[in-house]
Amino acid sequence: MSVRYAHEPDAAGHFREAMSRLATTVHIVTARENGARFGVTVTAVCSLAADPLSLVLCLNRKSSALPPITATRRLCLNMLPEDSASLADRFAGGRGHKGDARFQEGSWQDDTHEPPLLIGAPAALQCELHEAHPYGTHHVLFCAVRSIHLSGPSSALLYGGRGYGGFSMPAGDTGRAPQ
């Protein structure tokens, strides 16, 4: 086993390698400002509390979606279905798409007053930004959930080991939540 300490020169590379081994659900965070749509692929998302309904997510400070989120204080967290690796890459900017061109793939519920919601997402949460805190290269966003949209039983796209995979939701009572 190789051990590196945070103060060593090569620690950042080892940290990135360790974090690449953490499989996480892939989401697209969307926002809307003055009619323009913004979106970015994210994996740093976590539920925060059920009372009040809230979540926390992290966005790179260079993300084009961050200014409209902080200005409007609204966002939508769209969980991607397992077959959406192409959409994840598109919103990550890896295929050169920027701005509204990112929304040319996928089916979007496009209410002019709300951030875009991905139709068929296993879960999509419309949120209000409660707090934003800068930390290093990112901003940590604390969000209050305003509405929850669930599609039928499905699967979720995961990212880990620098590649995509999937997770099939267990069959059964989809209305039961963990305690």
PEGIFEN-V262917 format. One record per backbone hydrogen bond with DSSP energy under -0.5 kcal/mol. NH is the residue of the N-H (numbers start at 0). CO is the residue of the C=O. E is the energy in kcal/mol with one decimal. If there is no record, write none. Layout:
BEGIN
<<NH:CO:E> <NH:CO:E>>
END
This chain:
BEGIN
<<7:4:-2.3> <10:7:-1.8> <13:9:-1.6> <14:10:-2.6> <15:11:-2.5> <16:12:-2.0> <17:13:-2.5> <18:14:-2.8> <19:15:-1.7> <20:16:-0.7> <20:17:-0.9> <21:18:-1.5> <22:20:-0.9> <23:158:-2.3> <25:156:-2.5> <26:41:-2.6> <27:77:-2.4> <28:39:-2.8> <29:27:-0.5> <29:75:-2.4> <30:37:-2.3> <32:35:-2.2> <35:32:-2.1> <37:30:-2.5> <39:28:-1.9> <40:90:-0.9> <41:26:-2.7> <44:42:-1.7> <45:55:-2.4> <47:53:-2.5> <48:53:-1.2> <50:51:-0.7> <53:48:-2.3> <54:142:-2.1> <55:45:-2.9> <56:140:-2.0> <57:43:-2.0> <58:138:-2.2> <60:136:-2.7> <62:59:-2.1> <65:62:-1.0> <66:62:-0.6> <67:63:-0.6> <68:64:-1.7> <69:65:-2.6> <70:66:-2.2> <71:67:-2.6> <72:68:-2.3> <74:126:-1.9> <75:29:-1.9> <76:124:-2.6> <77:27:-2.5> <77:75:-0.7> <78:76:-0.6> <78:122:-2.9> <79:25:-2.5> <81:154:-0.7> <83:80:-1.6> <87:83:-2.3> <88:84:-2.5> <89:85:-2.2> <90:86:-2.2> <91:87:-1.2> <92:88:-0.6> <92:89:-0.9> <93:88:-1.4> <94:88:-0.6> <95:92:-1.6> <100:97:-1.5> <101:98:-1.5> <102:99:-1.6> <103:100:-1.4> <104:101:-0.8> <107:105:-0.5> <108:116:-3.3> <109:107:-0.7> <110:108:-0.6> <113:110:-1.6> <116:108:-1.6> <118:106:-2.8> <118:116:-0.6> <120:117:-1.6> <123:148:-2.3> <124:76:-2.4> <125:123:-0.5> <125:146:-1.9> <126:74:-3.3> <127:143:-2.9> <128:72:-2.2> <129:141:-3.1> <130:141:-1.8> <132:139:-2.5> <134:137:-3.3> <137:134:-2.2> <138:58:-2.7> <139:132:-3.2> <140:56:-3.5> <140:138:-0.6> <141:130:-3.0> <141:139:-0.5> <142:54:-3.0> <142:140:-0.6> <143:127:-2.9> <144:52:-2.1> <145:125:-3.3> <146:125:-1.6> <148:123:-2.8> <150:121:-1.3> <155:166:-2.7> <156:79:-2.7> <157:164:-2.5> <158:23:-2.6> <159:162:-2.6> <160:19:-4.6> <161:19:-0.5> <162:159:-1.2> <164:157:-2.1> <166:155:-1.8> <168:153:-2.3> <173:171:-1.0> <175:172:-1.0>>
END
